[in-house]
Amino acid sequence: MGALIPRACLRAAALAFLVMVSPAAADPSTPAASDVAAAREMFREAAQLAQQGKWEEARSLYERSYSLRPSTLTRYSLGLAQKETGRLVDAIESFRAFLRDPSDEATEQYRSAAEQTIRELEPRLASLVVNVPPASAAAIVTVDGGLLLPAAVGVSRPVDPGRHRIEAKANGFQLFTAEVDLSEGGSGEVTIVLKPVAAGDGAGLLGTTVPPDATSEQGQKPRTLAWALAISGGALLAGGVTLGVVGVSKARNAETSDDSNASSARTFALVGDITAGVGLVTAAIGTWMLLSPAGEESAPSRSRTAVRPWTGPGTAGLSFSGSF
């Protein structure tokens, strides 16, 4: 357990703590009696764990005890637990705070041990410098999950020996990560370099605007064309039927098959048939495009289809080329 923390000292510290937090010693500014009792119990349990070498559990209980009922001896005991669990920076600060507190008969015997521990721990600390260039000034930087304040940027700061993780996040930029392993008394330096999020990589770390899907606009074009074909086809069909009716009417008024009414009737009938045929096919294509599944709406825009009327002696029709 080391020369600085003999069991006798731990027992003495626990006894002194019990005296200091007893109800008789309390003043109106102390926490509630139930909190003091809980802090006393946690301190006692932490001291037992420390004597068993279970420093991580002891450290947790010392922290909880101190948060309920701050005590100079609890701070000293917490410093010991932090030292034994490798939290050297926290341990030094706990011992320094202990030395700043007013000394009394219960704490005086631990002052020399606290001063000696600080002298032993300081050379073991590592140091880390995190640089943030102006181009990355908007980044949110964390070291081991803790926020790096702007005032600490570019400054050598003491850290515990071991591995440390540095992260930087900024809107529209890729996540920056770096890890450094520092030995006791060693030093390291990390410079934040942010890279913009490439097109197609999705949203940035803090939320970037994703461009709207261009295919949604393109998908509207085939549907607009489909409506145009359906409407114009319907109009052509109606016009063809009308011409056919006119032709039939003229044919009824013809006296012979060679007079002008008969010739005009044949012309109207032919033109009406062609117009109605073209309208029917056009309307059919437009209707098919409208009824096709949404995922296939772009297919008609890629098709190459041609519809051409043809005529011959006494007949007429439509020809198709391409594919749907």
PAMAR-584371 format. One line per field, with one value per residue (C-alpha): residue number from 1; residue in three letters; z, y, x; chain. Coordinates in Angstrom, 1 decimal, always signed. Layout:
! PAMAR-584371
num = [NUM_...]
residuo = [ALA_...]
z = [Z_...]
y = [Y_...]
x = [X_...]
cadena = [A_...]
//
This chain:
! PAMAR-584371
num = [1_2_3_4_5_6_7_8_9_10_11_12_13_14_15_16_17_18_19_20_21_22_23_24_25_26_27_28_29_30_31_32_33_34_35_36_37_38_39_40_41_42_43_44_45_46_47_48_49_50_51_52_53_54_55_56_57_58_59_60_61_62_63_64_65_66_67_68_69_70_71_72_73_74_75_76_77_78_79_80_81_82_83_84_85_86_87_88_89_90_91_92_93_94_95_96_97_98_99_100_101_102_103_104_105_106_107_108_109_110_111_112_113_114_115_116_117_118_119_120_121_122_123_124_125_126_127_128_129_130_131_132_133_134_135_136_137_138_139_140_141_142_143_144_145_146_147_148_149_150_151_152_153_154_155_156_157_158_159_160_161_162_163_164_165_166_167_168_169_170_171_172_173_174_175_176_177_178_179_180_181_182_183_184_185_186_187_188_189_190_191_192_193_194_195_196_197_198_199_200_201_202_203_204_205_206_207_208_209_210_211_212_213_214_215_216_217_218_219_220_221_222_223_224_225_226_227_228_229_230_231_232_233_234_235_236_237_238_239_240_241_242_243_244_245_246_247_248_249_250_251_252_253_254_255_256_257_258_259_260_261_262_263_264_265_266_267_268_269_270_271_272_273_274_275_276_277_278_279_280_281_282_283_284_285_286_287_288_289_290_291_292_293_294_295_296_297_298_299_300_301_302_303_304_305_306_307_308_309_310_311_312_313_314_315_316_317_318_319_320_321_322_323_324]
residuo = [MET_GLY_ALA_LEU_ILE_PRO_ARG_ALA_CYS_LEU_ARG_ALA_ALA_ALA_LEU_ALA_PHE_LEU_VAL_MET_VAL_SER_PRO_ALA_ALA_ALA_ASP_PRO_SER_THR_PRO_ALA_ALA_SER_ASP_VAL_ALA_ALA_ALA_ARG_GLU_MET_PHE_ARG_GLU_ALA_ALA_GLN_LEU_ALA_GLN_GLN_GLY_LYS_TRP_GLU_GLU_ALA_ARG_SER_LEU_TYR_GLU_ARG_SER_TYR_SER_LEU_ARG_PRO_SER_THR_LEU_THR_ARG_TYR_SER_LEU_GLY_LEU_ALA_GLN_LYS_GLU_THR_GLY_ARG_LEU_VAL_ASP_ALA_ILE_GLU_SER_PHE_ARG_ALA_PHE_LEU_ARG_ASP_PRO_SER_ASP_GLU_ALA_THR_GLU_GLN_TYR_ARG_SER_ALA_ALA_GLU_GLN_THR_ILE_ARG_GLU_LEU_GLU_PRO_ARG_LEU_ALA_SER_LEU_VAL_VAL_ASN_VAL_PRO_PRO_ALA_SER_ALA_ALA_ALA_ILE_VAL_THR_VAL_ASP_GLY_GLY_LEU_LEU_LEU_PRO_ALA_ALA_VAL_GLY_VAL_SER_ARG_PRO_VAL_ASP_PRO_GLY_ARG_HIS_ARG_ILE_GLU_ALA_LYS_ALA_ASN_GLY_PHE_GLN_LEU_PHE_THR_ALA_GLU_VAL_ASP_LEU_SER_GLU_GLY_GLY_SER_GLY_GLU_VAL_THR_ILE_VAL_LEU_LYS_PRO_VAL_ALA_ALA_GLY_ASP_GLY_ALA_GLY_LEU_LEU_GLY_THR_THR_VAL_PRO_PRO_ASP_ALA_THR_SER_GLU_GLN_GLY_GLN_LYS_PRO_ARG_THR_LEU_ALA_TRP_ALA_LEU_ALA_ILE_SER_GLY_GLY_ALA_LEU_LEU_ALA_GLY_GLY_VAL_THR_LEU_GLY_VAL_VAL_GLY_VAL_SER_LYS_ALA_ARG_ASN_ALA_GLU_THR_SER_ASP_ASP_SER_ASN_ALA_SER_SER_ALA_ARG_THR_PHE_ALA_LEU_VAL_GLY_ASP_ILE_THR_ALA_GLY_VAL_GLY_LEU_VAL_THR_ALA_ALA_ILE_GLY_THR_TRP_MET_LEU_LEU_SER_PRO_ALA_GLY_GLU_GLU_SER_ALA_PRO_SER_ARG_SER_ARG_THR_ALA_VAL_ARG_PRO_TRP_THR_GLY_PRO_GLY_THR_ALA_GLY_LEU_SER_PHE_SER_GLY_SER_PHE]
z = [+0.0_+0.3_+3.0_+2.6_+3.3_+6.2_+7.7_+10.9_+9.0_+7.2_+10.5_+12.1_+9.1_+9.4_+13.1_+12.6_+9.9_+12.2_+14.8_+12.4_+10.9_+14.1_+14.8_+17.9_+15.7_+13.0_+12.5_+10.8_+7.5_+7.3_+5.0_+6.2_+8.9_+6.6_+4.0_+6.7_+7.9_+4.4_+3.8_+7.0_+6.1_+2.6_+4.0_+6.4_+3.6_+1.3_+4.0_+4.4_+0.6_+0.5_+3.2_+1.0_-2.0_-3.9_-4.9_-7.8_-5.6_-2.8_-5.1_-6.2_-2.7_-1.5_-4.4_-3.4_+0.2_-0.5_-2.8_+0.1_+2.9_+1.8_+4.3_+4.3_+5.3_+2.6_+0.1_+1.3_+1.2_-2.3_-3.4_-2.2_-4.2_-7.3_-7.1_-6.7_-9.7_-12.1_-12.0_-11.2_-12.3_-10.2_-7.2_-7.3_-7.4_-4.5_-2.4_-3.3_-2.3_+1.0_+1.7_+1.0_+3.6_+7.1_+9.2_+12.5_+14.9_+12.9_+9.5_+10.5_+10.6_+6.9_+5.5_+5.1_+3.4_+0.9_+0.1_-0.5_-2.7_-4.9_-5.3_-6.3_-8.8_-10.7_-12.6_-13.7_-15.4_-19.2_-21.3_-24.3_-26.7_-29.0_-31.9_-33.7_-36.9_-37.9_-40.7_-38.1_-35.5_-35.6_-34.5_-31.2_-29.7_-27.0_-25.2_-23.6_-23.9_-22.1_-23.9_-24.7_-23.9_-26.4_-23.7_-23.5_-27.3_-28.1_-24.4_-22.9_-20.4_-17.9_-18.5_-17.0_-18.7_-21.1_-24.2_-25.0_-27.7_-29.4_-31.5_-33.5_-35.0_-37.3_-39.5_-43.0_-42.2_-41.5_-37.9_-36.9_-34.5_-33.2_-30.4_-28.6_-26.1_-23.6_-21.2_-17.7_-18.1_-21.9_-24.2_-27.3_-29.8_-32.0_-34.7_-35.8_-39.6_-40.9_-44.3_-46.0_-46.4_-50.0_-52.3_-51.8_-48.4_-46.7_-43.8_-41.9_-38.2_-36.9_-39.7_-43.3_-45.9_-48.2_-51.8_-52.9_-55.0_-58.6_-59.8_-58.2_-60.6_-63.5_-62.6_-63.1_-66.8_-68.0_-66.1_-67.7_-71.1_-70.3_-69.6_-72.7_-74.8_-73.2_-73.7_-77.2_-78.2_-76.9_-78.9_-82.1_-81.5_-81.1_-84.1_-86.2_-85.2_-86.1_-89.5_-90.0_-89.1_-91.6_-94.3_-93.6_-93.8_-97.2_-98.5_-97.8_-99.8_-102.8_-105.8_-107.5_-106.5_-108.8_-107.9_-105.7_-102.4_-102.8_-103.4_-100.5_-98.3_-99.1_-98.2_-94.9_-94.1_-94.9_-92.9_-90.1_-89.9_-89.9_-87.3_-85.0_-85.3_-84.4_-81.5_-80.3_-80.2_-78.7_-76.0_-75.3_-74.9_-72.5_-70.5_-70.3_-69.0_-66.4_-65.1_-65.1_-61.6_-60.1_-60.2_-63.9_-64.7_-66.2_-68.7_-71.3_-71.4_-72.6_-75.2_-78.9_-80.5_-83.8_-85.1_-88.8_-90.8_-94.2_-97.1_-100.1_-102.9_-100.9_-97.5_-94.7_-91.5_-88.9_-88.8_-85.6_-85.1_-81.9_-78.6_-75.5]
y = [+0.0_+2.2_+4.2_+7.2_+5.3_+2.9_+1.2_+3.2_+6.4_+5.2_+4.2_+7.5_+9.4_+7.4_+8.1_+11.8_+11.9_+10.3_+13.0_+15.9_+14.9_+13.9_+15.7_+17.4_+19.1_+20.1_+23.7_+25.1_+25.3_+21.6_+19.2_+17.3_+14.8_+11.9_+13.0_+13.3_+9.8_+8.4_+10.2_+8.8_+5.2_+5.5_+6.9_+4.0_+1.5_+3.2_+3.0_-0.7_-1.2_+0.8_-1.4_-4.4_-2.8_-2.3_+1.3_+1.7_+0.9_+3.0_+6.0_+5.9_+5.8_+8.6_+10.8_+10.1_+10.8_+14.1_+15.2_+14.7_+16.1_+17.9_+17.1_+17.9_+14.3_+12.9_+15.0_+13.6_+10.1_+10.7_+11.9_+8.6_+6.6_+8.7_+8.2_+4.4_+4.2_+6.1_+9.4_+11.4_+14.8_+14.5_+13.2_+16.2_+18.6_+16.8_+17.0_+20.7_+21.5_+19.5_+21.7_+24.9_+24.0_+25.3_+22.8_+21.5_+18.7_+16.0_+17.0_+18.3_+14.9_+14.3_+17.6_+16.4_+13.2_+15.2_+17.5_+14.5_+12.8_+15.9_+16.0_+12.4_+12.6_+15.8_+14.3_+11.4_+13.5_+13.6_+16.7_+17.2_+20.1_+20.3_+22.8_+24.1_+26.1_+29.0_+26.9_+24.5_+27.2_+26.2_+22.7_+21.3_+19.5_+16.9_+15.1_+11.8_+12.9_+16.2_+19.5_+21.4_+25.0_+27.6_+29.0_+25.6_+25.3_+25.4_+25.1_+22.3_+20.7_+18.0_+14.6_+11.1_+8.8_+6.3_+6.5_+9.6_+10.2_+13.5_+14.2_+17.3_+17.8_+20.6_+21.1_+19.8_+18.2_+14.6_+13.5_+14.0_+11.5_+10.9_+8.8_+9.3_+7.0_+9.0_+7.6_+9.0_+12.3_+12.2_+14.8_+14.8_+17.2_+16.9_+19.3_+19.3_+19.0_+18.9_+17.6_+18.6_+16.0_+14.8_+14.9_+11.8_+11.0_+12.0_+14.4_+15.9_+15.3_+18.2_+18.1_+19.2_+19.9_+16.9_+18.0_+17.0_+13.8_+14.9_+11.9_+13.2_+16.1_+13.8_+11.5_+14.3_+14.7_+11.3_+11.8_+15.2_+13.7_+10.9_+13.4_+15.3_+12.2_+11.0_+14.4_+15.1_+11.5_+11.9_+15.1_+13.4_+10.5_+12.8_+14.8_+11.7_+10.4_+13.9_+13.8_+10.3_+11.4_+14.2_+11.8_+9.5_+12.4_+13.5_+9.9_+9.8_+13.0_+11.8_+10.9_+8.8_+7.3_+9.8_+13.1_+15.7_+14.6_+11.0_+12.1_+14.5_+11.8_+9.4_+12.1_+12.9_+9.2_+8.6_+11.5_+10.7_+7.1_+8.2_+10.9_+8.6_+5.9_+8.2_+9.6_+6.1_+4.9_+8.2_+8.1_+4.4_+5.2_+8.1_+6.0_+3.1_+5.6_+6.9_+3.5_+2.1_+1.6_+4.6_+2.8_+2.4_+6.0_+6.8_+3.9_+5.6_+8.5_+6.1_+4.5_+5.4_+4.9_+6.4_+6.3_+7.1_+7.0_+5.4_+5.3_+3.2_+2.7_+2.3_+1.7_+3.4_+2.5_+3.2_+2.0_+1.6_+1.6_+1.3_-0.3_+0.6]
x = [+0.0_+3.1_+4.8_+2.4_-0.8_-0.2_-3.3_-2.9_-3.2_-6.3_-7.9_-7.0_-8.5_-11.7_-11.9_-11.3_-14.0_-16.5_-15.8_-16.0_-19.3_-21.1_-24.3_-22.8_-20.1_-22.6_-23.7_-26.9_-25.0_-24.3_-26.3_-29.3_-28.7_-29.6_-27.0_-24.3_-25.2_-25.0_-21.7_-20.3_-21.3_-19.8_-16.6_-16.3_-17.0_-14.5_-11.8_-12.3_-12.1_-8.9_-7.3_-8.2_-6.5_-9.9_-9.0_-11.4_-14.4_-13.0_-12.5_-16.1_-17.4_-15.0_-16.4_-20.0_-19.3_-17.6_-20.5_-22.9_-20.8_-17.5_-14.8_-11.1_-10.2_-12.5_-10.6_-7.3_-8.6_-10.0_-6.5_-5.0_-7.6_-7.1_-3.3_-3.7_-6.0_-3.7_-5.6_-2.5_-3.8_-6.9_-4.8_-2.5_-5.4_-7.1_-3.9_-3.4_-7.0_-6.4_-3.4_-5.3_-8.0_-7.5_-5.5_-6.5_-5.4_-7.2_-5.6_-2.2_-0.6_-1.4_+0.0_+3.5_+2.3_+0.2_+3.2_+5.5_+3.0_+2.6_+6.4_+6.5_+3.6_+4.4_+7.4_+5.2_+2.7_+2.6_+1.8_-0.4_-0.8_-3.9_-3.6_-6.6_-5.6_-7.9_-9.4_-10.7_-11.7_-15.4_-14.7_-15.9_-12.8_-12.9_-10.0_-11.0_-14.7_-14.1_-14.6_-11.4_-12.1_-10.8_-8.4_-6.7_-6.0_-2.3_-1.4_+0.6_-1.8_-0.9_-2.5_-2.2_+0.2_-1.4_-3.7_-5.7_-8.3_-8.9_-12.0_-13.1_-16.5_-17.7_-20.8_-20.1_-16.7_-15.7_-15.1_-11.4_-10.0_-6.5_-5.0_-1.7_+0.1_+2.1_+4.6_+5.3_+6.9_+6.4_+4.7_+2.6_+1.1_-2.0_-3.1_-6.7_-7.2_-10.8_-11.7_-15.0_-17.7_-17.4_-20.5_-22.6_-21.2_-24.4_-24.9_-22.1_-21.4_-23.4_-26.0_-25.4_-28.0_-28.5_-29.3_-32.8_-33.0_-32.6_-34.5_-37.7_-37.7_-36.8_-39.6_-42.1_-41.2_-42.5_-45.7_-46.2_-45.6_-48.1_-50.8_-50.0_-50.2_-53.5_-55.2_-54.0_-54.8_-58.3_-58.7_-57.4_-59.8_-62.7_-61.7_-61.4_-64.8_-66.3_-64.7_-66.0_-69.5_-69.3_-68.1_-71.1_-73.4_-72.0_-72.2_-75.9_-76.4_-74.6_-76.7_-74.1_-70.7_-68.9_-70.4_-68.7_-70.5_-69.3_-65.7_-65.8_-67.3_-64.5_-61.9_-63.6_-63.9_-60.2_-58.9_-61.3_-60.1_-56.4_-57.0_-59.0_-56.4_-53.5_-55.6_-56.4_-52.8_-51.6_-54.2_-53.3_-49.6_-50.3_-52.7_-50.2_-47.5_-49.9_-50.9_-47.3_-45.7_-43.9_-40.6_-40.9_-42.0_-38.7_-38.8_-41.1_-38.7_-36.0_-38.2_-38.0_-41.4_-42.7_-46.3_-46.8_-50.1_-50.1_-52.5_-53.1_-55.7_-58.9_-57.2_-55.3_-53.5_-50.8_-47.2_-45.0_-41.3_-39.2_-40.2_-42.1]
cadena = [A_A_A_A_A_A_A_A_A_A_A_A_A_A_A_A_A_A_A_A_A_A_A_A_A_A_A_A_A_A_A_A_A_A_A_A_A_A_A_A_A_A_A_A_A_A_A_A_A_A_A_A_A_A_A_A_A_A_A_A_A_A_A_A_A_A_A_A_A_A_A_A_A_A_A_A_A_A_A_A_A_A_A_A_A_A_A_A_A_A_A_A_A_A_A_A_A_A_A_A_A_A_A_A_A_A_A_A_A_A_A_A_A_A_A_A_A_A_A_A_A_A_A_A_A_A_A_A_A_A_A_A_A_A_A_A_A_A_A_A_A_A_A_A_A_A_A_A_A_A_A_A_A_A_A_A_A_A_A_A_A_A_A_A_A_A_A_A_A_A_A_A_A_A_A_A_A_A_A_A_A_A_A_A_A_A_A_A_A_A_A_A_A_A_A_A_A_A_A_A_A_A_A_A_A_A_A_A_A_A_A_A_A_A_A_A_A_A_A_A_A_A_A_A_A_A_A_A_A_A_A_A_A_A_A_A_A_A_A_A_A_A_A_A_A_A_A_A_A_A_A_A_A_A_A_A_A_A_A_A_A_A_A_A_A_A_A_A_A_A_A_A_A_A_A_A_A_A_A_A_A_A_A_A_A_A_A_A_A_A_A_A_A_A_A_A_A_A_A_A_A_A_A_A_A_A_A_A_A_A_A_A_A_A_A_A_A_A_A_A_A_A_A_A]
//
